[in-house]
Amino acid sequence: MTAVPEALLWGIRRHLAAPAAQVLAVHRRPFAGGLSGSTFELWRLHVARAGVQSILTLVYKKGAVVSGALLRGAPQREALAYNCLPNAQPLAMPTLIAGDILAGDLWFLPLPPAKSTSHWSAAWDAEDVLATVADLASLHAAYWGEQETLARWDWLMQPTGRDMPALLHDARRGLQSLLESRAFDACLGEERLRRLQALALDPAPLLQILHTTPDVLLHGDAGFQNIAITERGRRRIWYDWQLAARGPAVLDLVTFLHPWHYPEAHLSLAPQAIIEHYLLSLRAHGIPLDKTLLRQQLDAAFVWRWLMQWAPLLGLYRHRLRDEVRRRLYHVFDQLHWPALDRLGK
C-alpha cells in the first residue's frame, strides 16, 4: 500500500472534521494533465472515521523538478498560492485538501464537469470569454495600488522586479543559441532575433511602458487551458497557479489573449472586444485605465512575455518541436508578437 504522507492525513482529517480518521488503503492511477513537467494522478482513498468506511477521491499533483528561471520554485509557489490566496482574492480556485509546501505536492478535490479545453482550443462561447475577462479585471483591481499588501507575499514571482535578472539571463542565452545555430526562417529571422536580443540586453524601453501602472496580483498563466468553466457556464475555476506573481496587470492579459490566436481556437469575439471589456470591467471597479496606454502596454507585454517564455524554450528545444507545434507557435507569433515588436520600433 502507498504510504500516506503526513500532510495528506492531516488535510483529510481537517476536511472531514474527524481528528481520528485513518486511511486504510490508497489506489493510484495516472490522470490526464501535467503542464510544465507536472505529474497528475487520481488517488482513491479508503477512509475510516468513527467506525464508518468511505471513499475519498483526490487529484494529486506532484511537485515537479524544473529548470529555468521562469519555472524555478514553481511547485512551492503554487502550494503557497493555494494556502494564502483562496480567501484573499476574488477568483474561484480548486478545493485544496492537503499540500506539502516544501515538496510542492498538492491534493485537490476533482473539478466538476467542465467545458472542453486543451493547449490549443476551448469550447467557450462569447459569454464565457467576457465573464472570464471580467474575472481577470476583478483580480487585478483587488490589489491595484496595494503595494504594501503584495509585498507581504514575498513568495510571489516578480517578473519585472526581483526575478528579472535571472529571466533576462535565460532570454539572452536562448537568443544567443538561436543566433549561433543560424537556422533562420521566415518567423525567426536574424534581423528580428537581433532586435529581440537588444531588448534583452537593455529592457528599459519595455519596462518604462510596463511600469506606468502599479503592480497587481497576477495569476501568471491566465490562458483558457488553466480555467475550468462548468458545463452550464455558471462557475469559472482558475487553476495552475505556478506562476502567481506581482507585476503589471497587462502581463496577465497577454497570457489570456495568446492561446486564442492558435488556428484551432476559433475566438468568438474580436480581440478588440476583449480589450474593451477588460477596460470596462476595470472601470466598474473604479480604475479608469486609458485605452491608448493599455495598447502601448500590450505591445511591451507581448514582447516581454516572448523574451521570458519563448526565447529560452526555443533556444533549447526548437529542433525538437513537432512540426504541428512549431506551426501553431509561429502562427501566434505572426499574429501578436511580431506586430507588437514592429510597433515598438517605430
C-alpha positions as CSV (number, residue, x, y, z in Angstrom):
1,M,0.0,0.0,0.0
2,T,1.1,3.6,-0.7
3,A,2.3,5.2,2.4
4,V,0.1,8.1,3.3
5,P,2.1,11.4,3.6
6,E,1.7,13.1,6.9
7,A,0.5,16.3,5.2
8,L,-2.3,14.4,3.4
9,L,-3.5,12.6,6.5
10,W,-3.7,15.9,8.4
11,G,-5.5,17.5,5.5
12,I,-8.1,14.7,5.2
13,R,-8.8,14.9,9.0
14,R,-9.3,18.7,8.7
15,H,-11.5,18.3,5.6
16,L,-13.7,15.6,7.3
17,A,-13.6,17.3,10.7
18,A,-12.5,13.9,12.0
19,P,-9.3,14.2,14.0
20,A,-9.0,10.4,14.4
21,A,-9.7,9.5,10.7
22,Q,-7.4,6.9,9.2
23,V,-6.6,5.9,5.6
24,L,-6.9,2.2,5.2
25,A,-5.8,1.9,1.5
26,V,-4.8,4.0,-1.4
27,H,-5.3,3.2,-5.1
28,R,-3.4,5.4,-7.6
29,R,-3.7,5.7,-11.3
30,P,-2.4,8.2,-13.9
31,F,-4.6,11.2,-14.6
32,A,-4.7,13.4,-17.7
33,G,-2.9,16.6,-17.3
34,G,0.6,17.8,-16.4
35,L,1.7,21.1,-17.9
36,S,5.3,22.3,-17.3
37,G,6.6,18.9,-16.3
38,S,3.9,18.3,-13.6
39,T,2.6,14.8,-12.9
40,F,-1.0,14.2,-12.1
41,E,-2.6,11.1,-10.5
42,L,-6.1,10.1,-9.3
43,W,-6.0,8.8,-5.7
44,R,-8.9,6.7,-4.4
45,L,-8.6,6.6,-0.7
46,H,-10.5,4.2,1.6
47,V,-11.1,6.3,4.8
48,A,-12.3,5.1,8.2
49,R,-13.8,7.5,10.7
50,A,-16.0,6.7,13.7
51,G,-16.3,3.1,12.6
52,V,-17.6,4.1,9.2
53,Q,-15.7,3.5,6.0
54,S,-16.0,5.7,2.9
55,I,-14.2,6.5,-0.4
56,L,-12.5,9.9,-0.9
57,T,-11.2,10.6,-4.5
58,L,-8.5,13.2,-4.9
59,V,-6.3,14.6,-7.7
60,Y,-2.7,14.5,-6.8
61,K,-0.2,17.0,-8.4
62,K,3.4,16.1,-7.8
63,G,5.8,19.0,-7.4
64,A,7.9,18.9,-10.5
65,V,11.7,19.5,-10.5
66,V,12.1,22.1,-13.2
67,S,14.9,24.1,-14.7
68,G,15.0,27.6,-16.0
69,A,14.2,30.9,-14.3
70,L,10.5,31.1,-15.3
71,L,9.6,27.9,-13.5
72,R,12.2,27.8,-10.8
73,G,10.4,27.2,-7.5
74,A,7.1,26.9,-9.2
75,P,5.7,23.9,-7.3
76,Q,6.5,25.6,-3.9
77,R,5.0,28.9,-5.2
78,E,1.8,27.1,-6.2
79,A,1.5,25.4,-2.9
80,L,1.8,28.8,-1.1
81,A,-0.8,30.3,-3.5
82,Y,-3.3,27.6,-2.5
83,N,-2.6,28.2,1.1
84,C,-2.6,32.0,1.1
85,L,-4.9,33.2,-1.8
86,P,-8.3,31.4,-1.8
87,N,-9.9,33.9,0.6
88,A,-7.7,36.8,-0.3
89,Q,-8.7,37.3,-3.9
90,P,-12.0,37.1,-5.9
91,L,-11.3,34.1,-8.2
92,A,-12.6,30.6,-7.5
93,M,-9.8,28.1,-7.1
94,P,-9.8,24.3,-6.8
95,T,-10.5,22.9,-3.3
96,L,-7.2,22.0,-1.8
97,I,-7.4,19.2,0.7
98,A,-3.7,19.0,1.5
99,G,-0.3,20.4,0.4
100,D,3.3,19.9,1.2
101,I,4.8,23.3,0.7
102,L,8.5,22.2,0.8
103,A,7.9,19.5,-1.8
104,G,5.2,21.3,-3.8
105,D,2.9,18.3,-3.7
106,L,-0.8,19.0,-3.8
107,W,-4.1,17.0,-3.3
108,F,-7.3,18.5,-4.6
109,L,-11.0,17.6,-4.8
110,P,-11.7,16.8,-8.5
111,L,-13.0,19.6,-10.6
112,P,-16.7,19.5,-11.6
113,P,-17.5,18.6,-15.3
114,A,-16.3,21.5,-17.4
115,K,-16.3,22.7,-21.0
116,S,-13.6,21.1,-23.0
117,T,-10.2,22.9,-23.2
118,S,-6.8,21.9,-24.4
119,H,-3.5,23.7,-25.1
120,W,-4.9,24.8,-28.4
121,S,-8.6,25.4,-28.1
122,A,-11.6,25.9,-25.8
123,A,-15.2,25.1,-26.3
124,W,-16.3,28.5,-24.9
125,D,-18.9,30.9,-26.2
126,A,-18.7,34.7,-26.2
127,E,-20.3,35.0,-22.7
128,D,-17.7,32.6,-21.3
129,V,-14.9,34.8,-22.7
130,L,-16.4,38.0,-21.4
131,A,-17.1,36.6,-18.0
132,T,-13.5,35.3,-17.7
133,V,-12.1,38.7,-18.8
134,A,-14.2,40.3,-16.1
135,D,-12.8,37.8,-13.6
136,L,-9.3,38.8,-14.6
137,A,-10.1,42.5,-14.1
138,S,-11.6,41.8,-10.7
139,L,-8.3,40.0,-9.6
140,H,-6.2,43.0,-10.8
141,A,-8.5,45.6,-9.2
142,A,-8.4,43.9,-5.9
143,Y,-4.7,44.8,-5.4
144,W,-4.4,47.8,-7.7
145,G,-2.1,50.2,-5.7
146,E,-1.9,47.9,-2.7
147,Q,1.9,47.5,-2.8
148,E,2.4,47.0,0.9
149,T,-0.1,44.1,0.9
150,L,1.5,42.5,-2.1
151,A,5.0,42.9,-0.5
152,R,3.9,40.7,2.4
153,W,3.7,37.8,-0.1
154,D,7.4,37.7,-0.8
155,W,7.0,34.2,-2.4
156,L,5.2,35.7,-5.4
157,M,7.2,35.8,-8.5
158,Q,8.3,39.3,-9.6
159,P,8.9,39.1,-13.3
160,T,9.7,42.9,-13.8
161,G,11.4,43.2,-10.4
162,R,13.4,40.8,-8.2
163,D,13.3,37.9,-10.7
164,M,14.0,40.0,-13.8
165,P,17.8,39.5,-13.9
166,A,17.5,35.7,-14.0
167,L,14.7,35.8,-16.5
168,L,16.7,38.1,-18.8
169,H,19.7,35.8,-18.4
170,D,17.7,32.9,-19.7
171,A,16.3,35.0,-22.5
172,R,19.7,36.2,-23.7
173,R,21.1,32.6,-23.6
174,G,18.1,31.4,-25.6
175,L,18.5,34.1,-28.2
176,Q,22.3,33.5,-28.5
177,S,21.6,29.8,-29.1
178,L,19.1,30.7,-31.9
179,L,21.6,33.1,-33.5
180,E,24.5,30.7,-33.3
181,S,22.5,27.9,-34.8
182,R,21.9,30.1,-37.9
183,A,18.8,28.0,-38.6
184,F,16.8,31.1,-39.6
185,D,13.4,31.0,-41.2
186,A,10.6,33.5,-42.1
187,C,9.4,33.7,-38.5
188,L,12.7,33.6,-36.6
189,G,15.0,35.6,-38.9
190,E,18.4,37.0,-37.9
191,E,17.3,40.7,-38.0
192,R,14.3,40.0,-35.8
193,L,16.3,38.0,-33.3
194,R,18.9,40.8,-33.1
195,R,16.2,43.2,-32.2
196,L,14.9,40.9,-29.5
197,Q,18.5,40.4,-28.3
198,A,18.9,44.2,-28.0
199,L,15.8,44.4,-25.8
200,A,17.0,41.5,-23.6
201,L,20.3,43.3,-23.1
202,D,18.6,46.7,-22.4
203,P,14.9,46.2,-21.4
204,A,14.5,49.8,-20.3
205,P,12.2,50.7,-23.2
206,L,9.9,47.8,-22.3
207,L,10.0,48.4,-18.5
208,Q,9.3,52.1,-18.9
209,I,6.0,51.3,-20.6
210,L,5.1,48.3,-18.3
211,H,5.7,50.3,-15.1
212,T,3.3,53.1,-16.0
213,T,0.7,51.2,-13.9
214,P,1.2,49.8,-10.4
215,D,1.9,46.1,-9.7
216,V,-1.1,43.9,-9.0
217,L,-1.7,40.3,-8.1
218,L,-1.2,38.2,-11.2
219,H,-2.4,34.6,-11.9
220,G,0.7,34.4,-14.1
221,D,-0.6,32.0,-16.8
222,A,-4.1,33.1,-17.4
223,G,-4.8,31.1,-20.6
224,F,-8.0,29.1,-21.2
225,Q,-6.0,25.9,-20.6
226,N,-5.9,26.8,-16.9
227,I,-9.6,27.8,-16.4
228,A,-12.4,25.3,-15.9
229,I,-15.9,26.6,-16.8
230,T,-18.7,24.4,-15.6
231,E,-20.8,22.9,-18.3
232,R,-23.7,25.4,-17.6
233,G,-21.2,28.3,-17.5
234,R,-22.1,29.4,-14.1
235,R,-18.8,29.0,-12.4
236,R,-15.2,29.6,-13.5
237,I,-12.4,27.8,-11.6
238,W,-8.9,29.1,-12.0
239,Y,-6.1,26.6,-11.5
240,D,-2.4,26.1,-12.2
241,W,-1.0,29.0,-10.0
242,Q,2.6,28.1,-10.5
243,L,3.5,31.5,-12.0
244,A,1.5,33.5,-9.4
245,A,3.2,36.9,-9.3
246,R,3.1,40.6,-8.6
247,G,3.6,42.8,-11.6
248,P,1.9,44.9,-14.3
249,A,-1.7,43.7,-14.9
250,V,-1.2,43.6,-18.7
251,L,1.1,40.6,-18.3
252,D,-2.0,38.5,-17.4
253,L,-4.0,40.0,-20.3
254,V,-1.4,38.9,-22.9
255,T,-1.3,35.3,-21.5
256,F,-5.1,35.3,-21.8
257,L,-5.0,36.5,-25.4
258,H,-2.2,34.3,-26.6
259,P,-3.9,30.9,-26.9
260,W,-7.0,32.4,-28.5
261,H,-4.7,33.1,-31.5
262,Y,-3.9,29.4,-32.2
263,P,-5.5,28.3,-35.5
264,E,-7.9,25.9,-33.8
265,A,-9.1,28.3,-31.1
266,H,-11.9,30.0,-33.1
267,L,-12.3,33.0,-30.9
268,S,-16.0,34.1,-30.9
269,L,-15.1,37.7,-30.3
270,A,-12.7,40.2,-31.9
271,P,-9.6,40.7,-29.8
272,Q,-10.5,44.4,-29.6
273,A,-13.8,43.4,-27.9
274,I,-11.9,41.5,-25.2
275,I,-9.7,44.5,-24.6
276,E,-12.6,46.9,-24.4
277,H,-14.4,44.6,-22.0
278,Y,-11.3,44.4,-19.8
279,L,-11.2,48.2,-19.7
280,L,-14.9,48.4,-18.9
281,S,-14.6,45.8,-16.1
282,L,-11.7,47.7,-14.6
283,R,-13.7,50.9,-14.7
284,A,-16.5,49.2,-12.9
285,H,-14.0,48.7,-10.0
286,G,-13.1,52.4,-10.1
287,I,-9.9,52.1,-12.2
288,P,-10.2,54.3,-15.4
289,L,-7.2,52.8,-17.3
290,D,-6.5,54.8,-20.5
291,K,-7.1,52.8,-23.7
292,T,-4.1,54.2,-25.5
293,L,-1.8,53.4,-22.6
294,L,-3.1,49.9,-22.5
295,R,-2.4,49.4,-26.2
296,Q,1.2,50.5,-25.6
297,Q,1.4,48.2,-22.6
298,L,0.1,45.3,-24.6
299,D,2.8,45.7,-27.2
300,A,5.5,45.8,-24.5
301,A,4.0,42.9,-22.6
302,F,3.8,40.6,-25.7
303,V,7.5,41.2,-26.4
304,W,8.4,40.8,-22.7
305,R,6.5,37.5,-22.4
306,W,8.2,36.3,-25.6
307,L,11.6,37.0,-24.0
308,M,10.7,35.4,-20.7
309,Q,9.0,32.2,-22.0
310,W,9.7,31.5,-25.7
311,A,13.3,32.7,-26.1
312,P,14.6,30.2,-23.5
313,L,12.3,27.4,-24.8
314,L,13.1,27.8,-28.4
315,G,16.8,28.2,-27.7
316,L,16.8,24.8,-26.1
317,Y,14.2,22.8,-27.9
318,R,13.4,24.4,-31.3
319,H,15.0,21.5,-33.2
320,R,12.8,19.0,-31.2
321,L,9.5,20.7,-31.7
322,R,7.0,18.7,-33.7
323,D,6.1,20.4,-37.0
324,E,2.4,21.0,-35.9
325,V,3.5,22.6,-32.6
326,R,6.0,24.9,-34.5
327,R,3.3,25.9,-36.9
328,R,0.9,26.8,-34.1
329,L,3.5,28.9,-32.3
330,Y,4.7,30.6,-35.4
331,H,1.1,31.5,-36.2
332,V,0.7,33.2,-32.9
333,F,4.0,35.0,-33.1
334,D,3.0,36.4,-36.5
335,Q,-0.4,37.5,-35.2
336,L,0.6,39.0,-31.9
337,H,4.3,39.3,-31.0
338,W,5.9,40.5,-34.2
339,P,3.4,43.2,-34.9
340,A,4.0,44.4,-31.3
341,L,7.7,44.3,-31.8
342,D,7.4,46.4,-35.0
343,R,5.1,49.0,-33.4
344,L,7.6,49.4,-30.5
345,G,10.4,50.1,-33.0
346,K,8.6,53.0,-34.6
